[in-house]
């Protein structure tokens, strides 16, 4: 079934730079078209709010926090895995294998943590063997299987394997370990970007009264049109602050931006970009996608795959899902289909239904395995004026799963471990200048700062998003 918008659908143009004649009432028009007639029309002065709350801000305030910073970049470190697990390749003629990368794909080689007398599980695609390490020479490890079967037979020939250290064993009277393992951590960084906007109105227009009673998301009301315009500009800028934290990407030399360098390169005045939430998850997190043309959240098997991936990561119990409309309905239908009486009628959502009760056909959350998922609509992904109106369906984002709670990280600036939300915004601030959401007025309207016969309202912010523990996030595509 297709939905066709009506021919007279409200299509008021987007904000424009110039002032048009259509913004004013024509008192000289013909009687059939204007106000040059003896009959007074019935005016409805109040501006109709046909799009509801038009802002999309609020997502980050629900799942994160804001903190001040005084530097050009933020550096933080995240714990590495506790246990030793590696990708390796067996040799063709002896009981040895070569360590390649660790289980997360990071280069290990000769710097692996496997030591003599470690007991290991070695698995190929179809076989499993247990052995004890006899010698270690750089990236090459020699083992002896516990059942006496040679490694090639036990594993299934020369092949790629995964090796897991699960303990150690020593003979009576043996010396202790010959070496120790040092914990490793991963360091990440991000830098703030500067966002600006401006609203301007002449002194004459600021003192003119309109015939439309304005209203807006910033609480403005009255008959002064500049109140409407300034409030909308402020609301749009507040949305830009959040959208930038979601959509921004790091710049590269090849991007073509003037003066671009990767982070703090030779040109510290360049346009570096910053890593937003979606880019951080794509680079360091998880991505789930369904069959082409089919929403991924169609059955529990898809969620079970998500749980299996979360089990490999931080296993954080509570997670928040922010999804678009189609994904939200698909999840509702999936949960409804589990209901035993679904085939015979809609009995889910509200217990003891009767004819006078509203039937609840939606779900706000559910528990699967040891995980709790709380579902919420993400307006940014639905609104036609934001991501809901973009054309690319291949790379479309249907939602994001974000862990609830806090993470423990080492802060390079403070020099100690801190507990913070997995998501938080860092903004530039000092005793001299707070750039979280800075606004100031110039011109000769109101407080006189210059001889310009106008009021200019300036907006500025300098901020970046810190996505900690991105391995616990899931991007839905």
RABELPE-V236294 format. One line per field, one symbol per residue. phi: phi as a letter, one per 40 degrees, with the letter a starting at -180 (. if undefined). Layout:
BEGIN
phi: ???
END
This chain:
BEGIN
phi: .bbbcccbddbdccdbcccbcccbcccbccdcbbbcaccccccbccccccbgcccbchccccbaabbcabbcabbabbdcccccabcabcccbacbabcbccccgccbfcccbcbdgccbbbbbcbbbbbabcbabbgccbbbbcccgccccccchgcacbbbbcbiaabccgcccccabcbdbbbbbaabcbbbbaabbacccccbcbbcbccaaccgcahbccccccccccccccccdccccccbcbccbdccgccgcbcfcccbcbcccgacccccccccbbbbbaccdgbcccbacccccccccccccbcfccbbbbbbccccccccdccccccccccccicbcgbcfcbccbcccbbbciabbgbbbbbcacbddcbcccbccbcccccbcbciabbcchbbbbcccccgacbbbddbacbbcaaccabbcacaabbhbcgccbacccabbbbbaabaabbbcgccccbccb
END
